[in-house]
Amino acid sequence: MVYIRGSSKRTITVVLGLCVVFVLFTLTPYSDKALSNLPDHGFRHSTEDQALEQERRRKQKEQWENEHNMPENPYQNEQVEKPEELNKQLFENPPGHDNGNTNAPSNDEPRQQKQGEPSPGQDEDSPNDGLPTEFLEFRVPSSSQQIMETKIGASRLKEFLAEKQNIEAREVAVAYILRQANVAYRNNTVYSVVNKPETKIPPSGDIHDYTSLARYFWKNPKTPDNLPYIRLDGKPNPDMDSVWDYRLLRKMFRDCYYMGQGYFWTGDERYAEKIVYRVKEWFLDEKTKMNSHLKYGSLIFGNPLGRAQGVLDMFKVYGMFDGLKAIQGSKAMQREPELIKNLQSWFTDYLVWMDASIQANQEKNAHNNHGTYFTVQYLSILEFLGRDADAKIMAEDAKAVRVGPQIREDGAQPHETIRPISFFYSTFNLQGLILLAIQADSHGVSLWNHRGPIEDKTIRINSSKSVPIKVGGGSIEDAVRYLSLYAVRDPSEWPYPDSGTRNERDVLKMARIAALVYGKDKWEELIENLEAKVDENQPGEGEGGEGATTTTADDGDPNGFICELGVLSKGTLWHCYK
């Protein structure tokens, strides 16, 4: 049965398109010889084939350079700023600072750039800096190809890349990556905890202590000094944006991830140089470094310490680690032989704090998405520190602590469905469990098919109310299927309270991962239905709760292809950056 998506107008378009394809292939004399000359998107392995491939790439490169009037070295006329020059420039006239006073607030608040948007001060048209903007096969370093073949397997990689949709997806994905990487490279905003205004320095009095503010807490009208702040449910306090630590930390992780990908697919050293600079700026440089703890994460003014939720501000650190892994063979890293050692020292101290911290242990003992992302964060750091034995133990423990008790036999996640924004948090937690399964794969531990025992438990809703629930019996596959089936239905059919938005694109991405792990045949029809739903809805910007947002419709799913390569490599290439 042929599955046709969209409106009647779209159906007519598809039929006309098929007619055009039929005419072209019927009347055009494609001989076997002509077909044999089409580009080979696989990877060759014999010496003779490698020589042919190199010659083909050389001709492709020459043709591209001639068409674009490029010099032999595209960067030979460009002066690339070195990290020390960038450092000097930023500290001489750092954006958001007053006469060199790093404590002064800025009138120009930094913000997250939209997809493909140039950095402040840049023309909307691509600056003439020679940064790559599209996927070109001859630019992919041979070392990157070898790494993919080693991590995934040459035959499996060739089979994956031979599929037409993956050839197209690679071009879209790399173009998207380069847009993000170029915005990150051109952005010279100082990323540092010392950007805080003096009025928002934490109780310690140390501007180097990371601080983020609790979202739903406001000044107390019943006390003379308005302290401590009190909670107003569902009403975010805009004052939380006056402290930029959270935003800059997450931006730094994201930038490092995309610039790492940019280097991996192009070999452009400038991406690697900027990653090295950003890492030193945030963690190591004396003037701008962050102290190695999150004592004041999700702080409520008037309290001496932050909340447990603040520990999760760091969970996306795996994006930075993936970026560093991608540039490990770069000249920029060779020029900084102590960088990894010094960064490992920082994170060793950070884990010491986590192990002793009341806030961190509260997150560790949480049974919902908070516990999931605590483990994602902790396991990522163990991997970076080379503590493989400890990482494997934690991955094994995740079966009984994370996966088993969180998925019911029918695939529902009872610790998330009790939330008022239940579909979003079910999606959010499942993304974390999938990320955790990819991490566990790299340590020889499989979480994909684990099912915990079915048990009766009690969930505490608040300080005065608890409800009985049944947990266990389901796998990650069951949870993905459960969400997928409801994602294609009308939202009113979701059997739990839900006042938030939903993003079918996120569910589609998880379904595609499930197809790689569990077999395409079991997921083909459901993926087609999800694709139809995504095409129908075209999700736009929106809010789905504390920190929850939907994505803007873009070119398909640019991160999906990269994520699938990470899954195929069992997490040894990189992880799915959420």
Buried (B, 14 or more C-beta within 10 A) or exposed (E): EEEEBEEEEEEEEBEEEEEEEEEEEEEEEEEEEEEEEEEBBBBBEEEEEEEEBEEBBEEBBEEBBEEEEBEEEBBEEEEEBBBEEBBEEBBEEBBBBEEEEBBBBBEEEBEEBEEBEBBBEBEEEBBEEBBBBEBBBBBBBEEBBEBBBEBBBBEEBBEBBEEEEBBEBBBBBBBBBBBBBBBBBBBBBBBBBBBBBEEBBBBBEEBBBBBBBBBBBBBBEEEEEBEBBBEEEEEBBEBBEBBBBBBBBBBBBBBBBBBBBBBBBBBBBBBBBBBBBBBBBBBBBEEBBBBBBBBBBBBBBBBEBBBBBBBBBBBBBBBBBBBBBBBEBBEBBEEBEEBBEEBBBBBEEBBEBBEEBEBBBBBBEBBBBBBBBBBBBBBBBBBBBEBEEBBBBBBBEBBEBBBBBBBBBEBBBBBBBBBBBBBBBBBBBBBBBBBBBBBBBBBEBBBBEBBBEEEEBEBEEEEEEEEEBBBBBBBBBBBBBBBBBBBBEEEEEBEBEBEBBBBBBBBBBBBBBBBBBBEEEEBEEBBBBBBBBBBEBEBEEBBBBBBBEBBEBBEBBBBBBBBBBBBBBBBBBBBBBB
